[in-house]
Amino acid sequence: MGSQHADPALTVRPPAEVKDRADAVLKERGLPMRGFVVACLAALADDPDAFLAHLAKHWPAEKPRGRPRATDRAADRPAAAGAG
């Protein structure tokens, strides 16, 4: 059975330091994190060029997703004793 929620979930794991700083800024202003994320998504949908231009200097570097491929893991392991 699928989810009974009307809206799809969005799971994000920002760096703890960034989240803590953002939380503090929002709390000072009496604003919830969820509302902020929804507002950002709405702003992006309404005016993507302006919104993305403002975020450009804050954009995080791409992180590899998932597990490394077996060939990559093998290259990282030291050679077996007596090999070669």
C-alpha positions, 0 to 999 in steps of 0.5 A: 500500500502506498503512502497516504500523504497528499504531498510527496516526502522530501528528505535532505541531509544538509551539513549539520553546521549549515542546518544549525546556523539556518535554524538559529536565523529562522528561530530568531525570526519566529519562522519554521524550517518547514515553512522556509523550505516550502517558501524556497521551492515556491520562489524557485517555481515562480522565478527560477532564474532570479532565485537560482542566481541568488543561490549560485554562491551558496550551491554545494559541491556535488556529492557522489551518491550510493556505494562506490562501484566494486572496481573503485573499491578494489583500486582503493585496497592495498595489494595482497601480500606476496602478489606481484 
